[in-house]
Amino acid sequence: MMLSSSSYIAGKKVVKTISVVRGNTIRASNIGRDIIAVFKNMLGGEIEEYTKLFAESREQALDRMIEQARGLGANAVTDVKFSTSYIMNNASEILVYGTAVIVEDE
């Protein structure tokens, strides 16, 4: 599955636009991560626990979007965008969406 944040893929032409596709996940941090984050916040620097949590969340959302696109018969997704929303205290949604298409070599 090819993914592009733009509306085209170099060397390919869109022969069919199928549908908007999306994938999302909602993740909450845990008390252990939060305690570590408080100390890192005071000292400065990257909070690796949150970096890892959000990286895993993005991958899961991408996997879900790709699964939906494949289920519709697409071989690519263009105009891929990410969005993050605050849901509740210590919980956020990661949403990825794009346009499922069929592309062929130019």
N, C-alpha and C positions, 0 to 999 in steps of 0.2 A: 504494500500500500504506500503510495507516494503522498506526502503531505507538503503543503506549501502555504506560507502566510500571505502570499499574493494570489491574484486571480489567474495566474498562469504558471506553467512549469516549463522551463527551458527545454526546447527540443520536442515538446509534446503539443498536441492540439486537443482541446476539449471537443468531443464529438457528441456528448450527451450530458446534460445537467439533470441530476436525479432529484435531490432534495437537500434541505438543511439537515445536518446530523449533529448530534451532541453527545457528550459524555460528562458525567459529573460524579463527584464524591463529596461527602461531608465528613470532615475529620475533627476530632477534638484532641486537645493535648491532655496529658495526664499529670498528676501532681508531681511526679518525679521530674519530668521535663520542665515543669513550671518552676520548681525550686532551683534547678540548675540555671534556668533562664534568668531568674532574679539575680543570682550571683554574677552571671556573665554581664547582665545589664549594668550592674554597679561597677564592674571592672572594665567593661568595654570589650569589643571584639565580636566575632561571629558566634552566633548561638547555633552550633552544629546540630543539636537535637531538633530544632525547628526547621533548619535547612533540609535535613533528611526527611522529616515528616512531610514537608511541602513538596519535595522532589518525588516522594512515593505517591503522594496525592495526585500530582500532575500526570505521572505515568499511568495511574489507574484510570483517571478521567480520559486520557488519550486512548488507552486500550478499549475503553467502552465506546468511544466515538468511532474508532476504527472498526470495531465489531458491528456496530449499527450500519456503517457505510458498506462493509462487505455483505451484510445481510440484504442490502438493497441492490447488490450487484456492481457497486462502484469499484474502481481500481485506483482512485485518488480522491483526496479531499483538498480543496482549495480554500483560500480566505480563512485559514485557521486562526482563531483568536482564543485567548484565555480571559477568564473573568473570575474574580474572587469576591465573595460576599460574606459579610459577618452574619452569622445565624443567631448565635447566643454566646454568652460568656464562654470563652475558650473553645469555640467551635466555628469553623469556617467552611464554606462551600467553594470548591474549585470546579469551574465549568469550562469546558472547551467545546467550541462549535465551529462549523465550517460548512462548505457546500460539497456534497458527494457528487462526483462526476466520473465519467468514463473518458479516459484520454488514450490517444494513439500517437505513435511516432509521426513527426511532421514529414 
